[in-house]
């Protein structure tokens, strides 16, 4: 059905994304492998050109032959054995029949240095470098898959919660500086100082222009307030006087009300984070933090 097809497509996209993330480290290892094979191709062309011009006559032929060795495709039977002299059907094999009278049972004279050369190259490229390629590919693939699953899990959890960012107020930076008060009288003093700071003309009331300019001029927490934001804060002008301005009493009531909402949002955000941790598999830590929040409440 359509749902199964969509889930299959999403899984394919996850796999493609994981492969894309693994492309860079795998490519770096392949470059190292190419240089190692190229160096071996140059050395092999110099050493074996006369013995096997078909396999090592040019750099390109030698590179292809050594690439076959590093892939493990018949490297011992068709490439290494004829060169070390351990192949009865090879024209380059050298036989030592001084201790044997039967040519059919002659023992070949193995060139150990050449054998060690091919074994060493095979070990470095096929076992080590190709192993590194596979390890990096699997590691990056698993990391990308886990990150993608984690991201989708967080999106699913996000859909079940209303985040603080969706409910924030334009006054939050200011409220964060006012929340640390010792008493109601201390809070009133702070609000009064803020009021007189914004009331530039000393009229004893604040209009929209004064509020916007005063909030923008605050040090450390400049705030941009739109007319719609002010209407929301003043409950569509219900807190304003007949002139549409805020006096000290109305301003203090507005700030106190917004401060209460700010504290509620912060507590809700803390509880939400705890619930997310528990939803994502958090254990007893979530219960401990919930106890702290309930104690504060």
Steps between C-alpha positions, in 0.01 A plus 500: 500500500592868501614497863737208448641660185560826686676323787718310252588826326588661834728203582672534163557870563653415837738252336596749227569770758718262702699404191547867413644570844738204465621611157774738616691272743464202267629707208805604702587137571448407134742775398762350733429159350542638148837656583623179664393299194662753266832480685486121486416519128810711431721260696344194336538643150867560568559151644278276288478673161734252336349192668137583426455782245128426475441568870773757570611636160366850569391695804133458407535123463694478824244717681217276385691188604576636847139613534401140437738396777353748749148375425607141569368381163719197423812688599690198632422252220513722193733785601728415792579132436624544142733779617649308793560187291239272657284440196569205266312663214676836522774592254674704766531213749851387572563137591791350686523131399856438614382272779238320290526274199130525418409828331133440581575521873749787484473743792463865397745755633274745689615861507413587859563874470239529224259287703546724803449805279159381379398379848595835653311695235193279539508539879532880488236561233247221509501426873593835657382777267190322371423409861527868593264591215243249619538606865459870418203430276323294765586744781384810311193316381402398852568847644292666229219251540492551877506879463216487248294273724568731795395804299176335392434389854546856624263624232240248612543609861489867397163445337351399837616809691446874481845649532584816690614666178145477368362684806773753573443870553696788346569616856673175603856646494382779731302266722805277540680793668205581728428145620779512760329711768502459877153623584194663352630840609833431331318406180293820517818705531651331196186557294486862613862557396424345163193720458688823567781387272256452211302817579744731324281813512402453865129520426414219739351283224633298210375500144592251229790708369657543843466131580661392172790746527552423869505122451739529204739710707529246783858385553558131439134423421382724212140414418306575182129534568238522227160665534336157491726385783399802709132435436548143619691608811245765593208265425392709202540824693306393810797586723548844343338824610262712293794637300620150410806533724633301793545669837726362772230288662386346170859445393580319824190284466597413142855406598387295799248312287757432228750392765253245634447366149877489447556292816220265398657457156839427652355239733301353214813487290687316777218247538487461123872422483457237770211342315705498181785324677260241635339465157843451344590233756631702794498310827498606862667833420172626360321414825767678703467821295122479520531489878710816493242679285215393726700623801540842334127510422 
